[in-house]
Amino acid sequence: MYFTPLFDEDEGFFAEASRQMLATGDFITINVNGEQRYDKPALFFWFTALSLKIFGINELAARLPSFVFFLFTLVLFFGFTKKYFSEKNAILVATTAIGIVQFQVLARAAVSDNLLNLLVAGALIGFYKYQETSQIKTLFWIYTFAGLGFLTKGPIAFVIIFGVILLFLLLTKNLKLLLKILHPLLVAWAFIIPFPWFYMAYQKSGDFLFSDFIIKHNFGRFSQTMESHGGHIWYYLPVLLLSFLPFSHLLFFAFKDMKFDKKNLFLLIWFLFPFVLFSFSKTQLPHYISIGYMPLIVLMGQMKNLKITPVFFQIIILLGLFLAAPIFIKNIRIDDIFVTTMLASSSTIFDKYYFGTITMLSISAIGIFRFSKEKMFPLVLIYFMATTLFIYKFATLQQGFVKETGLKLRKNNETVFMKDHYNPSLSFYAQKVFTIKATLQKGDKTFQKNTLLETKNGYLITEIE
């Protein structure tokens, strides 16, 4: 994914804010294009900045931390599944996790979700171990992971970790254990971990830190729709089906052979708690509930007669969508000029990457009939190659001009303003700050989405006349 352009806004935001930390030496303020942005706390930005420092200012370095955190999460769940179920189940869990669409995308995206998922997994797997062993060092790590989770995405880490624990203890009628877990010194430790950054950020930003982070990006996202990411209470049902392709059929049979024992109850609560919580949120994005996908996959892995034929049909559906794309693009009316300009030339869209994706999907589908479910890993790798080609092509269509323009602007001193904050990757590629200017004057040059049908680029640099 080295040459795949960063997607805006999220990937560009994390990458550029981390680059700004390196450029300014200020590792406290989250700053993009002259604006302080406290969407998230600093931990993930620090990891990304370290990666950029070691590997250079490029897409690989920006995405590497997220990918490594996903691998760590896989290893953690592999060990958990092997210990409490079987090695066979553990292999199946890892294969499924690598193969589903959600993790195919999320595992190589420069966003903080994989770090949060890892820290929540560390805390909750630690809790399950603690309620069997009562080791104080395990309890210490639960609170450490919770504190680091708070430093990654804020209070949602505490809500999910301790919400799952509380609900599990209530349903197992073991509230006495809750009194042991709520050790005052360890509770304080969980807050001490993120406190230094919040204190120093407050010293630099004042009340804006809390109005932007706590009020806007935490309570605000739950209580009101932000950035047009609204949904309905049933929003995550189709999201779940699409996210688990080509293993979506397992969602319908996951509980058929499941023993309703303590460990499965724990995994079920771990999945359902964030699923229900975010279903009631006014701001909804597909990846919000990915924090509960790994425990759900462990539940799926217990099926005694796991049929892989449905995997074939789901890959065929994906293949059919790709084959139908030319007809779809030529016949459907698209009002969004930005999308229209991206799809303006079929010769640009249906190239070696398009046909490479179709070829890889076809090989995966055919291979289903020649491999047993225990030997599906090679097919998952081929499927991985197919999604890689598709993501690259899609990113090039949507973000290629942003990257190209940014690289050009890196070489000259042209002053360009931004109309809004939605293209931070331009600054990342140019390695310079483009000030966001609400009121433009004659002669100002701005980078913005295209609104002219005559051009073939999704974005334009225009001069105010």
GIZI-V203801 format. One line per field, one symbol per residue. ss: DSSP state (H for helix, E for strand, C for the rest). burial: b if it has 9 or more other ideal C-beta (glycine too) atoms within 8 Angstrom, else e. Layout:
ss: ???
burial: ???
This chain:
ss: CCCCCCCCCHHHHHHHHHHHHHHHCCCCCCEECCEECCCCCCHHHHHHHHHHHHHCCCHHHHHHHHHHHHHHHHHHHHHHHHHHCCHHHHHHHHHHHHHCHHHHHHCCCCCCHHHHHHHHHHHHHHHHHHHHHCCHHHHHHHHHHHHHHHHHHCCHHHHHHHHHHHHHHHHCCCHHHHHHHCCHHHHHHHHHHHHHHHHHHHHHHCCHHHHHHHHHHHHHHHHCCCCCCCCCCCHHHHHHHHHCCCCCCHHHHCCCCCCCCHHHHHHHHHHHHHHHHHHCCCCCCHHHHHHHHHHHHHHHCCCCCCCCHHHHHHHHHHHHHHHHHHHHHHHCCCCCHHHHHHCCCHHHHCCHHHHHHHHHHHHHHHHCCCCCHHHCHHHHHHHHHHHHHHHHHHHHHHHHHHHHHHHHHHCCCCCCEECCCCCHHHHHHHCCCCCECCCCCCCCEEEEECCCCCCCCCEEEEECC
burial: beebbbbbbbbbbbbbbbbbbbeeeeeeebbbbeebbbebbbbbbbbbbbbbeebeeebbbbbbbbbebbebbbebbbbbbbeebeeebbbbbbbbbbbbbbbbbbbbbbbbbbbbbbbbbbbbbbbbbbeeeeeeebbbbbbbbbbbbbbbbbebbbbbbbbbbbbbbeeeeeeebbeebeeeebbebbbebbeebbebbbeebeebbbbbbbbbbbebbeeeebeebeeeeebbeebbbbbbbbbbbbbeebeeebeeeeebbbbbbbbbbbbebbbebbbbebbbbbbbbbbbbbbbbbbeeeebeebbebbbbbbeebeebbeebeeeeeeebbebbbbeebeebebebbbbbbbbbbbbbebbeebeeeebebbbebbbbbbbbbbbbebbbbbbbbbebbbebbeeeeebbbbebebbbbbbbbbeebebbeeeeeebbbbbebeeeeeeebbbbeebe
